[in-house]
Every structure is written in C-alpha cells, then in structure tokens.
C-alpha cells in the first residue's frame, strides 16, 4: 500500500505533510490522548487511566453526543439506533 501511495503522490506532483506524526510518536500518543479526553475523559477512572465507565445509552444518543463533542454536523453510524 505504501508503494501505491508514493506512486500516486509522485504522479500527481503532490506534497504530503505529516504534521501529526510527532504527536503519534509521543508516549502517550498525543492524538489518542486528545481524542480520549474530548470524547470520554469525564468517564475516566482516576485510579486507572485505561478504564472508563460510560453510562448505558443507545447508539443514537452516543452518536449524537460524539457529534456534539466533535462539533460536526455529520456522523455516520452503522447499526440499530436503539441498540444499547
């Protein structure tokens, strides 16, 4: 896949800026930490940062909450909206 990407970039004379790479290389991963904080940080267990207790909800409500937190008008979700 990497070879195909490089060929496409070269063929179309594109410039690829990977500005997020340093954030992904940090420990913990800066992108992952930021997304976790933004989406479920309030549910994080203070004694174990890898454990989250998210209240039961429906897929529809969860998608609406994520869309609101990400400030996006579009959220694509697959599954029964009433599923818990």
N, CA, C and O atoms as a Maestro MAE file, in Angstrom:
{
 s_m_m2io_version
 :::
 2.0.0
}

f_m_ct {
 s_m_title
 :::
 protein
 m_atom[336] {
  # First column is atom index #
  i_m_mmod_type
  r_m_x_coord
  r_m_y_coord
  r_m_z_coord
  i_m_residue_number
  s_m_chain_name
  s_m_pdb_residue_name
  s_m_pdb_atom_name
  i_m_atomic_number
  :::
  1 25 0.819 -1.195 0.000 1 A "UNK " " N  " 7
  2 3 0.000 0.000 0.000 1 A "UNK " " CA " 6
  3 2 0.864 1.261 0.000 1 A "UNK " " C  " 6
  4 15 0.558 2.231 -0.694 1 A "UNK " " O  " 8
  5 25 1.926 1.241 0.769 2 A "UNK " " N  " 7
  6 3 2.811 2.407 0.841 2 A "UNK " " CA " 6
  7 2 3.375 2.746 -0.538 2 A "UNK " " C  " 6
  8 15 3.493 3.921 -0.886 2 A "UNK " " O  " 8
  9 25 3.717 1.744 -1.312 3 A "UNK " " N  " 7
  10 3 4.260 1.959 -2.656 3 A "UNK " " CA " 6
  11 2 3.232 2.632 -3.553 3 A "UNK " " C  " 6
  12 15 3.563 3.523 -4.336 3 A "UNK " " O  " 8
  13 25 1.966 2.190 -3.430 4 A "UNK " " N  " 7
  14 3 0.890 2.778 -4.231 4 A "UNK " " CA " 6
  15 2 0.677 4.245 -3.864 4 A "UNK " " C  " 6
  16 15 0.463 5.089 -4.734 4 A "UNK " " O  " 8
  17 25 0.738 4.533 -2.585 5 A "UNK " " N  " 7
  18 3 0.574 5.924 -2.137 5 A "UNK " " CA " 6
  19 2 1.678 6.807 -2.700 5 A "UNK " " C  " 6
  20 15 1.423 7.891 -3.224 5 A "UNK " " O  " 8
  21 25 2.902 6.324 -2.583 6 A "UNK " " N  " 7
  22 3 4.040 7.097 -3.093 6 A "UNK " " CA " 6
  23 2 3.912 7.341 -4.592 6 A "UNK " " C  " 6
  24 15 4.173 8.445 -5.069 6 A "UNK " " O  " 8
  25 25 3.514 6.319 -5.331 7 A "UNK " " N  " 7
  26 3 3.350 6.451 -6.784 7 A "UNK " " CA " 6
  27 2 2.278 7.487 -7.108 7 A "UNK " " C  " 6
  28 15 2.463 8.300 -8.013 7 A "UNK " " O  " 8
  29 25 1.169 7.470 -6.386 8 A "UNK " " N  " 7
  30 3 0.089 8.430 -6.600 8 A "UNK " " CA " 6
  31 2 0.575 9.853 -6.322 8 A "UNK " " C  " 6
  32 15 0.307 10.775 -7.093 8 A "UNK " " O  " 8
  33 25 1.285 10.015 -5.219 9 A "UNK " " N  " 7
  34 3 1.809 11.332 -4.839 9 A "UNK " " CA " 6
  35 2 2.763 11.859 -5.906 9 A "UNK " " C  " 6
  36 15 2.679 13.020 -6.305 9 A "UNK " " O  " 8
  37 25 3.666 11.003 -6.362 10 A "UNK " " N  " 7
  38 3 4.637 11.413 -7.376 10 A "UNK " " CA " 6
  39 2 3.951 11.711 -8.713 10 A "UNK " " C  " 6
  40 15 4.269 12.702 -9.370 10 A "UNK " " O  " 8
  41 25 3.014 10.852 -9.109 11 A "UNK " " N  " 7
  42 3 2.318 11.027 -10.382 11 A "UNK " " CA " 6
  43 2 1.562 12.357 -10.428 11 A "UNK " " C  " 6
  44 15 1.540 13.019 -11.466 11 A "UNK " " O  " 8
  45 25 0.957 12.740 -9.338 12 A "UNK " " N  " 7
  46 3 0.139 13.955 -9.308 12 A "UNK " " CA " 6
  47 2 0.894 15.160 -8.743 12 A "UNK " " C  " 6
  48 15 0.321 16.227 -8.523 12 A "UNK " " O  " 8
  49 25 2.204 14.960 -8.514 13 A "UNK " " N  " 7
  50 3 3.073 16.037 -8.026 13 A "UNK " " CA " 6
  51 2 2.494 16.703 -6.772 13 A "UNK " " C  " 6
  52 15 2.394 17.927 -6.684 13 A "UNK " " O  " 8
  53 25 2.116 15.856 -5.809 14 A "UNK " " N  " 7
  54 3 1.536 16.327 -4.559 14 A "UNK " " CA " 6
  55 2 2.606 16.481 -3.487 14 A "UNK " " C  " 6
  56 15 3.692 15.910 -3.586 14 A "UNK " " O  " 8
  57 25 2.287 17.243 -2.485 15 A "UNK " " N  " 7
  58 3 3.147 17.382 -1.314 15 A "UNK " " CA " 6
  59 2 2.384 16.813 -0.140 15 A "UNK " " C  " 6
  60 15 1.230 17.171 0.097 15 A "UNK " " O  " 8
  61 25 3.028 15.928 0.593 16 A "UNK " " N  " 7
  62 3 2.384 15.289 1.730 16 A "UNK " " CA " 6
  63 2 3.035 15.789 3.011 16 A "UNK " " C  " 6
  64 15 4.221 15.560 3.245 16 A "UNK " " O  " 8
  65 25 2.255 16.471 3.833 17 A "UNK " " N  " 7
  66 3 2.750 16.955 5.119 17 A "UNK " " CA " 6
  67 2 2.164 16.077 6.219 17 A "UNK " " C  " 6
  68 15 0.947 16.024 6.393 17 A "UNK " " O  " 8
  69 25 3.004 15.409 6.939 18 A "UNK " " N  " 7
  70 3 2.555 14.537 8.027 18 A "UNK " " CA " 6
  71 2 2.808 15.241 9.354 18 A "UNK " " C  " 6
  72 15 3.652 14.822 10.146 18 A "UNK " " O  " 8
  73 25 2.070 16.303 9.579 19 A "UNK " " N  " 7
  74 3 2.279 17.124 10.766 19 A "UNK " " CA " 6
  75 2 1.892 16.417 12.057 19 A "UNK " " C  " 6
  76 15 2.350 16.804 13.132 19 A "UNK " " O  " 8
  77 25 1.064 15.399 11.969 20 A "UNK " " N  " 7
  78 3 0.617 14.727 13.188 20 A "UNK " " CA " 6
  79 2 1.569 13.628 13.655 20 A "UNK " " C  " 6
  80 15 1.414 13.117 14.764 20 A "UNK " " O  " 8
  81 25 2.543 13.258 12.839 21 A "UNK " " N  " 7
  82 3 3.440 12.157 13.217 21 A "UNK " " CA " 6
  83 2 4.129 12.349 14.562 21 A "UNK " " C  " 6
  84 15 4.181 11.409 15.356 21 A "UNK " " O  " 8
  85 25 4.665 13.547 14.845 22 A "UNK " " N  " 7
  86 3 5.294 13.710 16.167 22 A "UNK " " CA " 6
  87 2 4.319 13.489 17.319 22 A "UNK " " C  " 6
  88 15 4.703 12.978 18.371 22 A "UNK " " O  " 8
  89 25 3.068 13.869 17.124 23 A "UNK " " N  " 7
  90 3 2.075 13.655 18.180 23 A "UNK " " CA " 6
  91 2 1.777 12.174 18.371 23 A "UNK " " C  " 6
  92 15 1.537 11.727 19.493 23 A "UNK " " O  " 8
  93 25 1.790 11.407 17.276 24 A "UNK " " N  " 7
  94 3 1.542 9.972 17.383 24 A "UNK " " CA " 6
  95 2 2.728 9.250 18.015 24 A "UNK " " C  " 6
  96 15 2.558 8.188 18.615 24 A "UNK " " O  " 8
  97 25 3.917 9.810 17.887 25 A "UNK " " N  " 7
  98 3 5.116 9.144 18.410 25 A "UNK " " CA " 6
  99 2 5.328 9.377 19.904 25 A "UNK " " C  " 6
  100 15 6.109 8.676 20.546 25 A "UNK " " O  " 8
  101 25 4.625 10.367 20.447 26 A "UNK " " N  " 7
  102 3 4.752 10.647 21.874 26 A "UNK " " CA " 6
  103 2 4.189 9.496 22.697 26 A "UNK " " C  " 6
  104 15 3.357 8.728 22.216 26 A "UNK " " O  " 8
  105 25 4.642 9.385 23.921 27 A "UNK " " N  " 7
  106 3 4.088 8.397 24.843 27 A "UNK " " CA " 6
  107 2 3.509 9.151 26.024 27 A "UNK " " C  " 6
  108 15 4.282 9.741 26.778 27 A "UNK " " O  " 8
  109 25 2.215 9.172 26.236 28 A "UNK " " N  " 7
  110 3 1.218 8.506 25.393 28 A "UNK " " CA " 6
  111 2 1.005 9.248 24.073 28 A "UNK " " C  " 6
  112 15 1.374 10.413 23.932 28 A "UNK " " O  " 8
  113 25 0.411 8.559 23.126 29 A "UNK " " N  " 7
  114 3 0.102 9.113 21.808 29 A "UNK " " CA " 6
  115 2 -0.729 10.388 21.992 29 A "UNK " " C  " 6
  116 15 -1.814 10.346 22.572 29 A "UNK " " O  " 8
  117 25 -0.222 11.513 21.500 30 A "UNK " " N  " 7
  118 3 -0.887 12.799 21.681 30 A "UNK " " CA " 6
  119 2 -2.250 12.890 21.036 30 A "UNK " " C  " 6
  120 15 -3.155 13.502 21.604 30 A "UNK " " O  " 8
  121 25 -2.426 12.296 19.861 31 A "UNK " " N  " 7
  122 3 -3.721 12.314 19.173 31 A "UNK " " CA " 6
  123 2 -4.723 11.469 19.957 31 A "UNK " " C  " 6
  124 15 -5.847 11.898 20.220 31 A "UNK " " O  " 8
  125 25 -4.298 10.273 20.320 32 A "UNK " " N  " 7
  126 3 -5.180 9.383 21.072 32 A "UNK " " CA " 6
  127 2 -5.571 10.012 22.409 32 A "UNK " " C  " 6
  128 15 -6.736 9.954 22.804 32 A "UNK " " O  " 8
  129 25 -4.622 10.601 23.094 33 A "UNK " " N  " 7
  130 3 -4.909 11.224 24.391 33 A "UNK " " CA " 6
  131 2 -5.891 12.374 24.235 33 A "UNK " " C  " 6
  132 15 -6.807 12.522 25.045 33 A "UNK " " O  " 8
  133 25 -5.710 13.192 23.199 34 A "UNK " " N  " 7
  134 3 -6.619 14.313 22.972 34 A "UNK " " CA " 6
  135 2 -8.029 13.861 22.629 34 A "UNK " " C  " 6
  136 15 -9.001 14.407 23.149 34 A "UNK " " O  " 8
  137 25 -8.145 12.867 21.756 35 A "UNK " " N  " 7
  138 3 -9.466 12.356 21.387 35 A "UNK " " CA " 6
  139 2 -10.137 11.690 22.590 35 A "UNK " " C  " 6
  140 15 -11.336 11.862 22.814 35 A "UNK " " O  " 8
  141 25 -9.369 10.940 23.349 36 A "UNK " " N  " 7
  142 3 -9.917 10.288 24.539 36 A "UNK " " CA " 6
  143 2 -10.435 11.335 25.519 36 A "UNK " " C  " 6
  144 15 -11.538 11.210 26.051 36 A "UNK " " O  " 8
  145 25 -9.636 12.358 25.750 37 A "UNK " " N  " 7
  146 3 -10.041 13.419 26.669 37 A "UNK " " CA " 6
  147 2 -11.314 14.108 26.173 37 A "UNK " " C  " 6
  148 15 -12.232 14.360 26.954 37 A "UNK " " O  " 8
  149 25 -11.366 14.406 24.892 38 A "UNK " " N  " 7
  150 3 -12.517 15.118 24.331 38 A "UNK " " CA " 6
  151 2 -13.786 14.276 24.341 38 A "UNK " " C  " 6
  152 15 -14.875 14.799 24.578 38 A "UNK " " O  " 8
  153 25 -13.656 12.981 24.087 39 A "UNK " " N  " 7
  154 3 -14.847 12.142 23.923 39 A "UNK " " CA " 6
  155 2 -15.315 11.460 25.196 39 A "UNK " " C  " 6
  156 15 -16.516 11.412 25.464 39 A "UNK " " O  " 8
  157 25 -14.389 10.931 25.983 40 A "UNK " " N  " 7
  158 3 -14.802 10.140 27.157 40 A "UNK " " CA " 6
  159 2 -14.019 10.482 28.419 40 A "UNK " " C  " 6
  160 15 -14.075 9.745 29.404 40 A "UNK " " O  " 8
  161 25 -13.300 11.583 28.393 41 A "UNK " " N  " 7
  162 3 -12.473 11.951 29.536 41 A "UNK " " CA " 6
  163 2 -13.227 12.018 30.848 41 A "UNK " " C  " 6
  164 15 -12.684 11.678 31.900 41 A "UNK " " O  " 8
  165 25 -14.472 12.456 30.793 42 A "UNK " " N  " 7
  166 3 -15.255 12.578 32.030 42 A "UNK " " CA " 6
  167 2 -15.587 11.230 32.651 42 A "UNK " " C  " 6
  168 15 -15.973 11.163 33.818 42 A "UNK " " O  " 8
  169 25 -15.440 10.152 31.877 43 A "UNK " " N  " 7
  170 3 -15.760 8.819 32.369 43 A "UNK " " CA " 6
  171 2 -14.509 8.049 32.813 43 A "UNK " " C  " 6
  172 15 -14.603 6.892 33.222 43 A "UNK " " O  " 8
  173 25 -13.351 8.691 32.732 44 A "UNK " " N  " 7
  174 3 -12.090 8.018 33.048 44 A "UNK " " CA " 6
  175 2 -11.978 7.758 34.548 44 A "UNK " " C  " 6
  176 15 -12.296 8.615 35.373 44 A "UNK " " O  " 8
  177 25 -11.521 6.565 34.871 45 A "UNK " " N  " 7
  178 3 -11.305 6.182 36.260 45 A "UNK " " CA " 6
  179 2 -10.040 6.880 36.753 45 A "UNK " " C  " 6
  180 15 -8.980 6.699 36.154 45 A "UNK " " O  " 8
  181 25 -10.115 7.678 37.832 46 A "UNK " " N  " 7
  182 3 -8.935 8.410 38.290 46 A "UNK " " CA " 6
  183 2 -7.807 7.502 38.779 46 A "UNK " " C  " 6
  184 15 -6.648 7.918 38.807 46 A "UNK " " O  " 8
  185 25 -8.134 6.267 39.164 47 A "UNK " " N  " 7
  186 3 -7.116 5.340 39.660 47 A "UNK " " CA " 6
  187 2 -6.490 4.504 38.546 47 A "UNK " " C  " 6
  188 15 -5.396 3.968 38.718 47 A "UNK " " O  " 8
  189 25 -7.171 4.388 37.408 48 A "UNK " " N  " 7
  190 3 -6.676 3.608 36.277 48 A "UNK " " CA " 6
  191 2 -7.057 4.347 35.001 48 A "UNK " " C  " 6
  192 15 -8.210 4.290 34.573 48 A "UNK " " O  " 8
  193 25 -6.098 5.041 34.389 49 A "UNK " " N  " 7
  194 3 -6.387 5.874 33.223 49 A "UNK " " CA " 6
  195 2 -6.809 5.090 31.991 49 A "UNK " " C  " 6
  196 15 -7.253 5.682 31.008 49 A "UNK " " O  " 8
  197 25 -6.677 3.760 32.026 50 A "UNK " " N  " 7
  198 3 -7.101 2.936 30.892 50 A "UNK " " CA " 6
  199 2 -8.501 2.373 31.079 50 A "UNK " " C  " 6
  200 15 -8.968 1.585 30.256 50 A "UNK " " O  " 8
  201 25 -9.175 2.769 32.154 51 A "UNK " " N  " 7
  202 3 -10.504 2.248 32.451 51 A "UNK " " CA " 6
  203 2 -11.520 3.381 32.405 51 A "UNK " " C  " 6
  204 15 -11.310 4.438 33.000 51 A "UNK " " O  " 8
  205 25 -12.615 3.155 31.700 52 A "UNK " " N  " 7
  206 3 -13.681 4.138 31.565 52 A "UNK " " CA " 6
  207 2 -15.003 3.488 31.936 52 A "UNK " " C  " 6
  208 15 -15.259 2.341 31.570 52 A "UNK " " O  " 8
  209 25 -15.834 4.210 32.657 53 A "UNK " " N  " 7
  210 3 -17.170 3.737 32.990 53 A "UNK " " CA " 6
  211 2 -18.150 4.669 32.298 53 A "UNK " " C  " 6
  212 15 -18.429 5.771 32.772 53 A "UNK " " O  " 8
  213 25 -18.660 4.210 31.178 54 A "UNK " " N  " 7
  214 3 -19.575 5.009 30.362 54 A "UNK " " CA " 6
  215 2 -20.991 4.547 30.680 54 A "UNK " " C  " 6
  216 15 -21.280 3.353 30.595 54 A "UNK " " O  " 8
  217 25 -21.880 5.468 31.045 55 A "UNK " " N  " 7
  218 3 -23.257 5.079 31.345 55 A "UNK " " CA " 6
  219 2 -23.930 4.431 30.133 55 A "UNK " " C  " 6
  220 15 -23.643 4.778 28.987 55 A "UNK " " O  " 8
  221 25 -24.816 3.497 30.406 56 A "UNK " " N  " 7
  222 3 -25.536 2.835 29.320 56 A "UNK " " CA " 6
  223 2 -26.361 3.862 28.554 56 A "UNK " " C  " 6
  224 15 -26.979 4.753 29.137 56 A "UNK " " O  " 8
  225 25 -26.355 3.713 27.243 57 A "UNK " " N  " 7
  226 3 -27.098 4.626 26.374 57 A "UNK " " CA " 6
  227 2 -27.428 3.883 25.090 57 A "UNK " " C  " 6
  228 15 -27.043 2.726 24.920 57 A "UNK " " O  " 8
  229 25 -28.131 4.539 24.199 58 A "UNK " " N  " 7
  230 3 -28.416 3.937 22.895 58 A "UNK " " CA " 6
  231 2 -27.343 4.388 21.906 58 A "UNK " " C  " 6
  232 15 -26.641 5.373 22.135 58 A "UNK " " O  " 8
  233 25 -27.231 3.657 20.818 59 A "UNK " " N  " 7
  234 3 -26.290 4.028 19.770 59 A "UNK " " CA " 6
  235 2 -26.623 5.416 19.237 59 A "UNK " " C  " 6
  236 15 -25.724 6.211 18.965 59 A "UNK " " O  " 8
  237 25 -27.899 5.705 19.087 60 A "UNK " " N  " 7
  238 3 -28.334 7.007 18.581 60 A "UNK " " CA " 6
  239 2 -27.873 8.151 19.488 60 A "UNK " " C  " 6
  240 15 -27.356 9.160 19.009 60 A "UNK " " O  " 8
  241 25 -28.063 7.988 20.790 61 A "UNK " " N  " 7
  242 3 -27.655 9.027 21.741 61 A "UNK " " CA " 6
  243 2 -26.138 9.152 21.819 61 A "UNK " " C  " 6
  244 15 -25.602 10.253 21.943 61 A "UNK " " O  " 8
  245 25 -25.459 8.024 21.747 62 A "UNK " " N  " 7
  246 3 -23.993 8.049 21.774 62 A "UNK " " CA " 6
  247 2 -23.445 8.789 20.557 62 A "UNK " " C  " 6
  248 15 -22.536 9.610 20.679 62 A "UNK " " O  " 8
  249 25 -24.004 8.493 19.384 63 A "UNK " " N  " 7
  250 3 -23.568 9.169 18.156 63 A "UNK " " CA " 6
  251 2 -23.834 10.670 18.237 63 A "UNK " " C  " 6
  252 15 -23.002 11.472 17.812 63 A "UNK " " O  " 8
  253 25 -24.983 11.050 18.779 64 A "UNK " " N  " 7
  254 3 -25.316 12.476 18.912 64 A "UNK " " CA " 6
  255 2 -24.341 13.163 19.871 64 A "UNK " " C  " 6
  256 15 -23.925 14.296 19.628 64 A "UNK " " O  " 8
  257 25 -23.978 12.482 20.955 65 A "UNK " " N  " 7
  258 3 -23.039 13.048 21.924 65 A "UNK " " CA " 6
  259 2 -21.654 13.224 21.304 65 A "UNK " " C  " 6
  260 15 -21.012 14.256 21.500 65 A "UNK " " O  " 8
  261 25 -21.198 12.229 20.564 66 A "UNK " " N  " 7
  262 3 -19.889 12.314 19.910 66 A "UNK " " CA " 6
  263 2 -19.887 13.431 18.872 66 A "UNK " " C  " 6
  264 15 -18.931 14.202 18.792 66 A "UNK " " O  " 8
  265 25 -20.953 13.523 18.077 67 A "UNK " " N  " 7
  266 3 -21.050 14.579 17.058 67 A "UNK " " CA " 6
  267 2 -21.003 15.961 17.706 67 A "UNK " " C  " 6
  268 15 -20.350 16.871 17.196 67 A "UNK " " O  " 8
  269 25 -21.692 16.109 18.819 68 A "UNK " " N  " 7
  270 3 -21.706 17.400 19.514 68 A "UNK " " CA " 6
  271 2 -20.307 17.728 20.052 68 A "UNK " " C  " 6
  272 15 -19.838 18.859 19.917 68 A "UNK " " O  " 8
  273 25 -19.644 16.736 20.660 69 A "UNK " " N  " 7
  274 3 -18.318 16.971 21.231 69 A "UNK " " CA " 6
  275 2 -17.281 17.286 20.152 69 A "UNK " " C  " 6
  276 15 -16.341 18.045 20.391 69 A "UNK " " O  " 8
  277 25 -17.453 16.709 18.984 70 A "UNK " " N  " 7
  278 3 -16.526 16.962 17.881 70 A "UNK " " CA " 6
  279 2 -16.958 18.155 17.029 70 A "UNK " " C  " 6
  280 15 -16.274 18.534 16.078 70 A "UNK " " O  " 8
  281 25 -18.085 18.731 17.379 71 A "UNK " " N  " 7
  282 3 -18.627 19.886 16.656 71 A "UNK " " CA " 6
  283 2 -18.731 19.599 15.161 71 A "UNK " " C  " 6
  284 15 -18.253 20.370 14.329 71 A "UNK " " O  " 8
  285 25 -19.366 18.474 14.842 72 A "UNK " " N  " 7
  286 3 -19.547 18.093 13.443 72 A "UNK " " CA " 6
  287 2 -21.029 17.871 13.158 72 A "UNK " " C  " 6
  288 15 -21.719 17.241 13.959 72 A "UNK " " O  " 8
  289 25 -21.524 18.373 12.039 73 A "UNK " " N  " 7
  290 3 -22.929 18.167 11.704 73 A "UNK " " CA " 6
  291 2 -23.196 16.786 11.097 73 A "UNK " " C  " 6
  292 15 -24.352 16.403 10.915 73 A "UNK " " O  " 8
  293 25 -22.140 16.044 10.785 74 A "UNK " " N  " 7
  294 3 -22.302 14.757 10.118 74 A "UNK " " CA " 6
  295 2 -21.654 13.657 10.951 74 A "UNK " " C  " 6
  296 15 -20.495 13.760 11.351 74 A "UNK " " O  " 8
  297 25 -22.430 12.599 11.204 75 A "UNK " " N  " 7
  298 3 -21.914 11.454 11.934 75 A "UNK " " CA " 6
  299 2 -22.503 10.215 11.280 75 A "UNK " " C  " 6
  300 15 -23.722 10.043 11.248 75 A "UNK " " O  " 8
  301 25 -21.647 9.359 10.763 76 A "UNK " " N  " 7
  302 3 -22.127 8.139 10.125 76 A "UNK " " CA " 6
  303 2 -21.999 6.995 11.121 76 A "UNK " " C  " 6
  304 15 -20.921 6.734 11.654 76 A "UNK " " O  " 8
  305 25 -23.104 6.325 11.358 77 A "UNK " " N  " 7
  306 3 -23.152 5.244 12.332 77 A "UNK " " CA " 6
  307 2 -23.820 4.040 11.681 77 A "UNK " " C  " 6
  308 15 -24.789 4.189 10.936 77 A "UNK " " O  " 8
  309 25 -23.308 2.858 11.959 78 A "UNK " " N  " 7
  310 3 -23.887 1.636 11.404 78 A "UNK " " CA " 6
  311 2 -24.450 0.817 12.555 78 A "UNK " " C  " 6
  312 15 -23.751 0.542 13.530 78 A "UNK " " O  " 8
  313 25 -25.700 0.432 12.441 79 A "UNK " " N  " 7
  314 3 -26.326 -0.398 13.473 79 A "UNK " " CA " 6
  315 2 -27.708 0.118 13.826 79 A "UNK " " C  " 6
  316 15 -28.140 1.172 13.360 79 A "UNK " " O  " 8
  317 25 -28.371 -0.631 14.639 80 A "UNK " " N  " 7
  318 3 -29.703 -0.265 15.111 80 A "UNK " " CA " 6
  319 2 -29.583 0.910 16.065 80 A "UNK " " C  " 6
  320 15 -28.921 0.781 17.094 80 A "UNK " " O  " 8
  321 25 -30.198 2.063 15.766 81 A "UNK " " N  " 7
  322 3 -30.066 3.249 16.611 81 A "UNK " " CA " 6
  323 2 -30.548 3.039 18.052 81 A "UNK " " C  " 6
  324 15 -30.103 3.737 18.963 81 A "UNK " " O  " 8
  325 25 -31.460 2.073 18.256 82 A "UNK " " N  " 7
  326 3 -31.980 1.818 19.602 82 A "UNK " " CA " 6
  327 2 -31.131 0.816 20.385 82 A "UNK " " C  " 6
  328 15 -31.387 0.561 21.562 82 A "UNK " " O  " 8
  329 25 -30.120 0.252 19.722 83 A "UNK " " N  " 7
  330 3 -29.271 -0.734 20.377 83 A "UNK " " CA " 6
  331 2 -28.550 -0.088 21.575 83 A "UNK " " C  " 6
  332 15 -28.081 1.047 21.485 83 A "UNK " " O  " 8
  333 25 -28.470 -0.806 22.669 84 A "UNK " " N  " 7
  334 3 -27.781 -0.320 23.869 84 A "UNK " " CA " 6
  335 2 -26.375 -0.843 23.877 84 A "UNK " " C  " 6
  336 15 -25.615 -0.555 24.801 84 A "UNK " " O  " 8
  :::
 }
 m_bond[335] {
  # First column is bond index #
  i_m_from
  i_m_to
  i_m_order
  :::
  1 1 2 1
  2 2 3 1
  3 3 4 2
  4 3 5 1
  5 5 6 1
  6 6 7 1
  7 7 8 2
  8 7 9 1
  9 9 10 1
  10 10 11 1
  11 11 12 2
  12 11 13 1
  13 13 14 1
  14 14 15 1
  15 15 16 2
  16 15 17 1
  17 17 18 1
  18 18 19 1
  19 19 20 2
  20 19 21 1
  21 21 22 1
  22 22 23 1
  23 23 24 2
  24 23 25 1
  25 25 26 1
  26 26 27 1
  27 27 28 2
  28 27 29 1
  29 29 30 1
  30 30 31 1
  31 31 32 2
  32 31 33 1
  33 33 34 1
  34 34 35 1
  35 35 36 2
  36 35 37 1
  37 37 38 1
  38 38 39 1
  39 39 40 2
  40 39 41 1
  41 41 42 1
  42 42 43 1
  43 43 44 2
  44 43 45 1
  45 45 46 1
  46 46 47 1
  47 47 48 2
  48 47 49 1
  49 49 50 1
  50 50 51 1
  51 51 52 2
  52 51 53 1
  53 53 54 1
  54 54 55 1
  55 55 56 2
  56 55 57 1
  57 57 58 1
  58 58 59 1
  59 59 60 2
  60 59 61 1
  61 61 62 1
  62 62 63 1
  63 63 64 2
  64 63 65 1
  65 65 66 1
  66 66 67 1
  67 67 68 2
  68 67 69 1
  69 69 70 1
  70 70 71 1
  71 71 72 2
  72 71 73 1
  73 73 74 1
  74 74 75 1
  75 75 76 2
  76 75 77 1
  77 77 78 1
  78 78 79 1
  79 79 80 2
  80 79 81 1
  81 81 82 1
  82 82 83 1
  83 83 84 2
  84 83 85 1
  85 85 86 1
  86 86 87 1
  87 87 88 2
  88 87 89 1
  89 89 90 1
  90 90 91 1
  91 91 92 2
  92 91 93 1
  93 93 94 1
  94 94 95 1
  95 95 96 2
  96 95 97 1
  97 97 98 1
  98 98 99 1
  99 99 100 2
  100 99 101 1
  101 101 102 1
  102 102 103 1
  103 103 104 2
  104 103 105 1
  105 105 106 1
  106 106 107 1
  107 107 108 2
  108 107 109 1
  109 109 110 1
  110 110 111 1
  111 111 112 2
  112 111 113 1
  113 113 114 1
  114 114 115 1
  115 115 116 2
  116 115 117 1
  117 117 118 1
  118 118 119 1
  119 119 120 2
  120 119 121 1
  121 121 122 1
  122 122 123 1
  123 123 124 2
  124 123 125 1
  125 125 126 1
  126 126 127 1
  127 127 128 2
  128 127 129 1
  129 129 130 1
  130 130 131 1
  131 131 132 2
  132 131 133 1
  133 133 134 1
  134 134 135 1
  135 135 136 2
  136 135 137 1
  137 137 138 1
  138 138 139 1
  139 139 140 2
  140 139 141 1
  141 141 142 1
  142 142 143 1
  143 143 144 2
  144 143 145 1
  145 145 146 1
  146 146 147 1
  147 147 148 2
  148 147 149 1
  149 149 150 1
  150 150 151 1
  151 151 152 2
  152 151 153 1
  153 153 154 1
  154 154 155 1
  155 155 156 2
  156 155 157 1
  157 157 158 1
  158 158 159 1
  159 159 160 2
  160 159 161 1
  161 161 162 1
  162 162 163 1
  163 163 164 2
  164 163 165 1
  165 165 166 1
  166 166 167 1
  167 167 168 2
  168 167 169 1
  169 169 170 1
  170 170 171 1
  171 171 172 2
  172 171 173 1
  173 173 174 1
  174 174 175 1
  175 175 176 2
  176 175 177 1
  177 177 178 1
  178 178 179 1
  179 179 180 2
  180 179 181 1
  181 181 182 1
  182 182 183 1
  183 183 184 2
  184 183 185 1
  185 185 186 1
  186 186 187 1
  187 187 188 2
  188 187 189 1
  189 189 190 1
  190 190 191 1
  191 191 192 2
  192 191 193 1
  193 193 194 1
  194 194 195 1
  195 195 196 2
  196 195 197 1
  197 197 198 1
  198 198 199 1
  199 199 200 2
  200 199 201 1
  201 201 202 1
  202 202 203 1
  203 203 204 2
  204 203 205 1
  205 205 206 1
  206 206 207 1
  207 207 208 2
  208 207 209 1
  209 209 210 1
  210 210 211 1
  211 211 212 2
  212 211 213 1
  213 213 214 1
  214 214 215 1
  215 215 216 2
  216 215 217 1
  217 217 218 1
  218 218 219 1
  219 219 220 2
  220 219 221 1
  221 221 222 1
  222 222 223 1
  223 223 224 2
  224 223 225 1
  225 225 226 1
  226 226 227 1
  227 227 228 2
  228 227 229 1
  229 229 230 1
  230 230 231 1
  231 231 232 2
  232 231 233 1
  233 233 234 1
  234 234 235 1
  235 235 236 2
  236 235 237 1
  237 237 238 1
  238 238 239 1
  239 239 240 2
  240 239 241 1
  241 241 242 1
  242 242 243 1
  243 243 244 2
  244 243 245 1
  245 245 246 1
  246 246 247 1
  247 247 248 2
  248 247 249 1
  249 249 250 1
  250 250 251 1
  251 251 252 2
  252 251 253 1
  253 253 254 1
  254 254 255 1
  255 255 256 2
  256 255 257 1
  257 257 258 1
  258 258 259 1
  259 259 260 2
  260 259 261 1
  261 261 262 1
  262 262 263 1
  263 263 264 2
  264 263 265 1
  265 265 266 1
  266 266 267 1
  267 267 268 2
  268 267 269 1
  269 269 270 1
  270 270 271 1
  271 271 272 2
  272 271 273 1
  273 273 274 1
  274 274 275 1
  275 275 276 2
  276 275 277 1
  277 277 278 1
  278 278 279 1
  279 279 280 2
  280 279 281 1
  281 281 282 1
  282 282 283 1
  283 283 284 2
  284 283 285 1
  285 285 286 1
  286 286 287 1
  287 287 288 2
  288 287 289 1
  289 289 290 1
  290 290 291 1
  291 291 292 2
  292 291 293 1
  293 293 294 1
  294 294 295 1
  295 295 296 2
  296 295 297 1
  297 297 298 1
  298 298 299 1
  299 299 300 2
  300 299 301 1
  301 301 302 1
  302 302 303 1
  303 303 304 2
  304 303 305 1
  305 305 306 1
  306 306 307 1
  307 307 308 2
  308 307 309 1
  309 309 310 1
  310 310 311 1
  311 311 312 2
  312 311 313 1
  313 313 314 1
  314 314 315 1
  315 315 316 2
  316 315 317 1
  317 317 318 1
  318 318 319 1
  319 319 320 2
  320 319 321 1
  321 321 322 1
  322 322 323 1
  323 323 324 2
  324 323 325 1
  325 325 326 1
  326 326 327 1
  327 327 328 2
  328 327 329 1
  329 329 330 1
  330 330 331 1
  331 331 332 2
  332 331 333 1
  333 333 334 1
  334 334 335 1
  335 335 336 2
  :::
 }
}
